[in-house]
Amino acid sequence: MLAGLSPARRRFLLSVAGLAALVAVVAVAVPVLRSRLDSGAPADQARPGPVLLVTGYGGSVASLAPLAGTLRADGRDATVVPPVAGGTGDLRAQARVLDAVARAVLARTGAPSVDVVGYSAGGVVARLWVRDLGGDRLARRVLSIGSPQHGTAVAALAAGAAGCPLACEQLAPDSAVLQTLNAGDETPDGPRFISVWSTSDRTVLPPRSASLAGALDLTVQSVCPAERTGHGDLPSDPVVLAALGSTLGPGPPRPPRASLCGVSS
């Protein structure tokens, strides 16, 4: 059919066809997302979708590389959410950015829901999104890794000193943001929550601040008792990396196997 046309004419028709295909994809994706938002029904737990990764305090995207690499190697679509003010800005503003990225990813992929992995303060951001911005309708699983869900004494000590940015102040145990976030149900209906943390964490103090009522709550040491994983080592820890598969798959979230203990990351 195109053989008798000039090269310029063929290129024009092919470009028009490509544009039409793109418009068709958008036309399908947007109503699907709108229907998902309007339904109010929880996400289908048996259908894993794309994964969003939220940076910790300081916004180090590089720290998430082991997590993103493991997810992509497993065939998952993984997107790192851009940090706000270098990861030190208002946690609520960071939750709004997460919301915008989630909606864009759902529109791009046509998936029914997303999974969210929040490292350190990123886990607090994920919970703010679920509670305040409709994330309860868009998230299937929320995995927090070493997150100061109830604050950390490190932030409390820094809050009274000069140079403690807003996110630092908000991560103090008595901050208004955390007091409101933790009033009532810590894991509201919608997504399944998982919290992975280390008893050897010296940034989240006490380490149990990462525990969430109603979540699958597991420590690195509950799988590998001899591990002494520090806060900065969590994103590359073998237990944490294995937990991506055991908690974000189509089946119910479960701890990873202990057979990986002693395996170097």
C-alpha positions in Angstrom: 0.0 0.0 0.0 2.8 2.4 0.9 5.2 1.1 -1.8 3.9 3.5 -4.5 4.3 6.6 -2.4 7.3 8.9 -2.2 9.6 8.5 0.7 8.5 11.9 2.2 4.8 10.9 1.9 5.5 7.5 3.5 7.3 9.2 6.4 4.4 11.6 6.9 1.8 8.8 7.0 3.9 6.7 9.4 4.3 9.7 11.7 0.6 10.3 11.6 0.0 6.7 12.4 2.4 6.8 15.3 0.8 9.9 16.7 -2.6 8.3 16.4 -1.4 5.3 18.3 0.0 7.5 21.1 -3.3 9.4 21.3 -5.1 6.1 21.6 -2.9 4.9 24.5 -3.5 8.2 26.4 -7.2 8.0 25.6 -7.3 4.5 27.2 -5.0 5.2 30.1 -6.7 8.4 31.4 -10.2 6.9 31.8 -8.6 3.8 33.5 -6.9 6.0 36.0 -10.0 8.1 36.6 -12.1 5.0 37.0 -9.5 3.7 39.5 -9.7 6.9 41.5 -13.5 7.1 41.5 -14.1 3.5 42.4 -12.7 3.8 46.0 -12.0 0.0 45.9 -8.6 -1.2 47.3 -6.0 -2.3 44.8 -6.0 -5.9 43.6 -3.3 -7.5 45.8 -2.6 -10.2 43.2 -1.6 -7.7 40.5 1.8 -6.1 41.1 2.3 -2.9 39.2 5.1 -0.4 38.8 7.2 0.5 41.8 8.0 4.0 43.0 11.1 4.6 45.1 11.2 7.5 47.6 14.6 8.8 48.8 15.5 9.4 52.4 16.5 12.6 54.2 19.2 14.3 52.1 17.7 13.0 48.8 20.4 10.6 47.7 19.2 9.0 44.6 22.4 6.9 44.4 21.5 5.2 47.7 18.4 3.7 46.0 20.4 2.2 43.1 20.6 -1.3 44.7 16.9 -1.4 45.2 16.0 -0.1 41.7 18.5 -2.5 40.1 17.1 -5.5 42.0 13.5 -4.5 41.0 14.4 -4.0 37.3 16.3 -7.2 37.2 13.1 -8.9 38.4 11.2 -7.3 35.5 9.5 -4.5 37.5 9.0 -1.0 36.3 10.9 1.1 38.9 10.8 4.9 39.1 12.7 7.1 41.5 10.7 10.0 42.8 12.6 13.3 42.5 13.6 14.7 46.0 12.2 18.1 47.2 14.8 20.6 48.2 17.5 18.0 48.2 15.4 15.7 50.3 15.3 18.2 53.2 12.1 20.0 52.2 8.7 19.8 53.7 7.6 16.1 54.0 4.1 17.1 52.9 5.5 18.7 49.8 7.4 15.5 49.1 4.2 13.6 49.4 2.6 15.8 46.8 5.4 15.1 44.4 5.0 11.4 45.1 1.3 11.8 44.2 2.1 13.5 40.9 4.6 10.9 39.9 2.3 8.0 40.9 -0.5 9.4 38.7 1.9 10.0 35.8 3.3 6.4 36.0 -0.2 4.9 36.2 -1.2 6.9 33.1 2.0 5.9 31.3 1.7 2.2 32.1 -2.0 1.7 32.3 -1.4 -0.3 35.5 -4.2 -0.4 38.2 -1.9 0.5 41.1 1.6 1.1 42.2 3.9 -0.3 44.9 5.9 2.3 46.9 9.3 1.7 48.6 10.3 4.5 51.0 13.8 4.5 52.4 14.3 6.3 55.7 12.2 9.5 55.6 10.8 8.3 52.3 8.7 5.8 54.3 7.1 8.7 56.2 6.5 10.5 52.9 4.7 7.4 51.6 2.4 7.2 54.6 1.6 10.9 54.3 0.6 10.3 50.7 -1.6 7.4 51.6 -3.3 9.2 54.4 -3.8 12.7 53.0 -3.6 12.6 49.2 -5.5 9.6 47.9 -2.6 7.1 48.0 -4.9 4.7 49.7 -6.7 4.2 46.3 -3.6 4.1 44.2 -1.1 2.0 46.2 -1.1 -1.8 46.5 1.8 -2.2 48.8 3.9 0.3 50.9 7.3 -0.9 52.0 9.2 1.3 54.4 12.9 0.6 55.0 14.5 2.0 58.1 12.0 4.7 58.4 11.6 6.9 61.5 7.9 6.5 61.5 7.7 7.8 65.1 10.6 10.1 64.8 14.3 9.9 65.8 16.2 11.3 68.7 18.9 12.4 66.2 16.4 14.9 64.7 15.2 16.0 68.1 18.8 16.9 69.1 19.3 18.7 65.8 16.0 20.5 65.9 17.1 23.0 68.4 20.3 23.9 66.5 20.8 26.1 63.5 20.9 24.4 60.2 18.1 21.9 60.9 15.9 22.1 57.7 12.2 21.6 57.8 12.2 17.9 57.2 14.7 17.5 60.0 12.3 19.3 62.4 9.4 17.2 61.1 11.3 14.0 61.9 11.6 14.8 65.6 9.3 12.5 67.7 7.2 15.4 69.0 6.7 17.1 65.6 3.2 18.1 64.6 3.5 16.2 61.4 4.3 12.9 63.1 1.9 13.4 66.0 -0.9 13.8 63.4 0.3 11.0 61.2 0.4 8.5 64.1 -2.9 9.5 65.7 -5.3 6.6 65.1 -4.7 3.8 62.6 -1.0 3.7 61.6 -1.8 1.4 58.6 -5.2 2.6 57.2 -7.2 0.5 54.8 -6.1 0.4 51.2 -2.5 -0.8 50.7 -0.7 -3.6 52.6 2.1 -2.1 54.7 5.5 -3.7 55.3 8.3 -2.2 57.5 11.9 -3.6 57.3 14.4 -2.2 59.8 17.6 -3.1 61.7 18.1 -3.2 65.4 21.6 -1.9 64.7 20.4 1.3 63.2 22.0 4.3 64.9 20.3 7.0 62.8 16.7 6.0 63.6 16.8 6.1 67.4 15.3 4.1 68.9 15.4 1.7 66.0 11.9 0.5 66.9 10.6 3.8 65.8 10.4 2.1 62.4 7.8 -0.4 63.6 4.2 0.1 62.4 1.1 -1.3 64.1 -0.8 -3.4 61.6 2.2 -3.9 59.2 4.2 -6.9 58.4 7.0 -5.8 60.7 10.4 -7.5 60.3 13.9 -6.8 61.3 17.0 -7.8 59.4 18.0 -9.7 62.5 14.7 -11.6 62.6 15.9 -13.3 59.4 19.7 -13.2 59.9 20.4 -12.8 63.7 24.1 -12.1 63.3 23.7 -9.1 60.9 24.7 -5.7 62.2 23.4 -3.6 59.4 23.6 0.1 59.9 21.1 2.7 58.5 23.2 3.6 55.5 23.7 -0.1 54.6 20.0 -1.0 54.5 19.3 -0.4 50.8 22.1 -2.8 49.8 21.5 -5.4 52.6 20.8 -8.9 51.3 17.8 -9.3 53.6 16.3 -6.0 52.4 16.9 -6.8 48.7 15.3 -10.2 49.2 12.4 -8.6 50.9 11.5 -6.8 47.7 10.6 -10.1 46.1 8.9 -11.6 49.2 6.8 -8.6 50.0 6.0 -7.0 46.7 5.1 -10.0 44.7 1.6 -11.2 43.8 1.3 -13.4 47.0 0.8 -12.1 50.5 3.8 -10.3 52.0 6.1 -12.6 53.8 9.7 -12.5 55.3 12.5 -13.6 53.0 14.2 -16.9 53.5 17.0 -17.2 56.0 19.1 -19.2 53.5 20.5 -15.8 52.2 22.2 -15.1 55.5 25.9 -14.5 55.1 25.5 -13.6 51.4 27.5 -10.5 50.6 25.7 -7.7 48.9 
